[in-house]
Amino acid sequence: MKEESPHTGNHIVVTGGAGFLGSHLCRALLARGDRVTAIDNLSTGRRVAIENLTAQPHFTLRTADVSTPGAFADLATITHIAHLACPGSPKATVRRPTDTLRAASAGTLAALDLAASRGARIVVASGPESNGDPRNTGQAGDFQVHALSTLLAEVIARHYSGVDVGIVRPFEVYGPHQWPGDGRIAATICAAALRDQTVQVIDSDVRSFVYIADTVDALVAMLDSTTTGPVDIGGPAAVTTAEFAHTAIALAGSGWLEIAPADLSAPTAHSPDLDRTHALLGWRPSRPLGDGLRYTLDWMRTILSYPP
Ligand SMILES: NC(=O)c1ccc[n+]([C@@H]2O[C@H](COP(=O)([O-])OP(=O)(O)OC[C@H]3O[C@@H](n4cnc5c(N)ncnc54)[C@H](O)[C@@H]3O)[C@@H](O)[C@H]2O)c1
């Protein structure tokens, strides 16, 4: 049975709509009455993340690669695009380096071309690595493709002329539908705690953990604004991964914390400039870590029997 919702008149294309950020964004946009077309090749995203949306009359999933001709064919009336189609987890970028770089380059150009041809506003996901710190963007090995893909998307978006573009830099986003096994730190910690395993974290590693609902509020505010940014999307406070893990273990009631010595060659943590984001968008993160972690653990308990 399809549920009717009052329509805002917006038609928003969410590339990567079956992914972690994209699936939550699609849900929020539909809830306020936007029409949403998700475009996703289901390479890292999962159909299960959006399965309860497919019955909604204003939602369409188009299974396609954003960088291929025809992905956007027939989308005549578009008001906004949220461009999130790029593997987001470190493991996925290592497994699929060419796909990742193609999505970040050709995919971003195709999404910008679509925005330009339809007069739509486009919001492009970058990442904290794009602040230009050479110690990060120049890292060899696993981190290089991930850092380069976010930088590529941001640079292409910044220099594409004749389009209303906004750039967002989400920091360490956590929440339901971030699957354990894909190498992201928050999901790795939560899964290990629930499995009563050792949770290993690096000493003095500090991150800006931001709950998915806060992140979605910021993405929606960015779609609705006219600012280019870039805007940082970070959590209410910088916490060490040890504090994050300690809270997860306490809430799960299981798991053991092991703190490994700091790796001095690892990328240095960035701090989000949330005063600037507030000045540009009127947004600040508001969900406390304990609440976000409780919701994340509740969801993860339900899926831990799935294959990783
Ligand atoms: N989650 C975070 O903490 C975070 C932080 C910084 C930046 N970002 C950026 O935000 C974006 C989304 O991240 P996420 O965490 O949702 O990642 P994700 O991997 O969960 O989702 C990406 C989605 O895009 C789809 N996709 C990938 N390549 C595609 C292509 N060529 N065509 C169509 N669909 C494609 C995948 O199937 C998946 O559904 C990425 O660009 C990521 O780098 C995320």
The ligand as an SDF file (V2000), in Angstrom:
LIG
                    3D

 44 48  0  0  0  0  0  0  0  0999 V2000
   30.3840    8.2580    5.6680 N   0  0  0  0  0  0  0  0  0  0  0  0
   31.3200    9.1180    5.9760 C   0  0  0  0  0  0  0  0  0  0  0  0
   31.7450    9.2090    7.1450 O   0  0  0  0  0  0  0  0  0  0  0  0
   31.8860   10.0570    4.9200 C   0  0  0  0  0  0  0  0  0  0  0  0
   32.8590   10.9780    5.3200 C   0  0  0  0  0  0  0  0  0  0  0  0
   33.4020   11.8190    4.3540 C   0  0  0  0  0  0  0  0  0  0  0  0
   32.9780   11.7620    3.0540 C   0  0  0  0  0  0  0  0  0  0  0  0
   32.0270   10.8680    2.6850 N   0  0  0  0  0  0  0  0  0  0  0  0
   31.6600   10.8310    1.2730 C   0  0  0  0  0  0  0  0  0  0  0  0
   30.2480   10.7840    1.1060 O   0  0  0  0  0  0  0  0  0  0  0  0
   29.9140    9.9670   -0.0150 C   0  0  0  0  0  0  0  0  0  0  0  0
   28.9610    8.8700    0.3970 C   0  0  0  0  0  0  0  0  0  0  0  0
   29.5610    8.1390    1.4530 O   0  0  0  0  0  0  0  0  0  0  0  0
   28.8420    6.8860    2.0960 P   0  0  0  0  0  0  0  0  0  0  0  0
   29.4180    6.7540    3.4480 O   0  0  0  0  0  0  0  0  0  0  0  0
   27.3620    6.9880    1.9490 O   0  0  0  0  0  0  0  0  0  0  0  0
   29.4160    5.7250    1.1460 O   0  0  0  0  0  0  0  0  0  0  0  0
   28.7050    4.3520    0.6980 P   0  0  0  0  0  0  0  0  0  0  0  0
   29.7650    3.5220    0.0660 O   0  0  0  0  0  0  0  0  0  0  0  0
   27.9310    3.7660    1.8360 O   0  0  0  0  0  0  0  0  0  0  0  0
   27.6480    4.8350   -0.3920 O   0  0  0  0  0  0  0  0  0  0  0  0
   28.0190    5.1820   -1.7020 C   0  0  0  0  0  0  0  0  0  0  0  0
   26.8980    4.7410   -2.6310 C   0  0  0  0  0  0  0  0  0  0  0  0
   27.2310    5.0960   -3.9530 O   0  0  0  0  0  0  0  0  0  0  0  0
   27.0130    3.9720   -4.8180 C   0  0  0  0  0  0  0  0  0  0  0  0
   27.9500    4.1000   -5.9180 N   0  0  0  0  0  0  0  0  0  0  0  0
   29.3020    4.0070   -5.9020 C   0  0  0  0  0  0  0  0  0  0  0  0
   29.8030    4.2270   -7.1380 N   0  0  0  0  0  0  0  0  0  0  0  0
   28.7380    4.4700   -7.9590 C   0  0  0  0  0  0  0  0  0  0  0  0
   28.6020    4.7660   -9.3210 C   0  0  0  0  0  0  0  0  0  0  0  0
   29.6700    4.8640  -10.1390 N   0  0  0  0  0  0  0  0  0  0  0  0
   27.3580    4.9430   -9.8270 N   0  0  0  0  0  0  0  0  0  0  0  0
   26.2550    4.8400   -9.0360 C   0  0  0  0  0  0  0  0  0  0  0  0
   26.3320    4.5690   -7.7120 N   0  0  0  0  0  0  0  0  0  0  0  0
   27.5590    4.3950   -7.1850 C   0  0  0  0  0  0  0  0  0  0  0  0
   27.2540    2.7430   -3.9530 C   0  0  0  0  0  0  0  0  0  0  0  0
   26.6140    1.5840   -4.4190 O   0  0  0  0  0  0  0  0  0  0  0  0
   26.6790    3.2260   -2.6120 C   0  0  0  0  0  0  0  0  0  0  0  0
   25.2960    2.9420   -2.5240 O   0  0  0  0  0  0  0  0  0  0  0  0
   31.2470    9.4440   -0.5640 C   0  0  0  0  0  0  0  0  0  0  0  0
   31.6590   10.3050   -1.5920 O   0  0  0  0  0  0  0  0  0  0  0  0
   32.1730    9.5470    0.6180 C   0  0  0  0  0  0  0  0  0  0  0  0
   33.5400    9.6750    0.2530 O   0  0  0  0  0  0  0  0  0  0  0  0
   31.4740   10.0120    3.5870 C   0  0  0  0  0  0  0  0  0  0  0  0
  1  2  1  0
  2  3  2  0
  2  4  1  0
  4  5  1  0
  4 44  2  0
  5  6  2  0
  6  7  1  0
  7  8  2  0
  8  9  1  0
  8 44  1  0
  9 10  1  0
  9 42  1  0
 10 11  1  0
 11 12  1  0
 11 40  1  0
 12 13  1  0
 13 14  1  0
 14 15  2  0
 14 16  1  0
 14 17  1  0
 17 18  1  0
 18 19  2  0
 18 20  1  0
 18 21  1  0
 21 22  1  0
 22 23  1  0
 23 24  1  0
 23 38  1  0
 24 25  1  0
 25 26  1  0
 25 36  1  0
 26 27  1  0
 26 35  1  0
 27 28  2  0
 28 29  1  0
 29 30  1  0
 29 35  2  0
 30 31  1  0
 30 32  2  0
 32 33  1  0
 33 34  2  0
 34 35  1  0
 36 37  1  0
 36 38  1  0
 38 39  1  0
 40 41  1  0
 40 42  1  0
 42 43  1  0
M  CHG  2   8   1  16  -1
M  END
$$$$
